[in-house]
Amino acid sequence: MDTAIRILEIFGPLGAVALAGPAIIFLCFYQNRLGL
């Protein structure tokens, strides 16, 4: 989780949301493909 904190420090909240948004969507899509 150190990386997430570092991203927050560098990019700020908006940058973190911009990076996390696509990642969360990808994870949801990936889990649906696997049937989890």
Helices and strands as residue ranges (DSSP letters): H 2-34
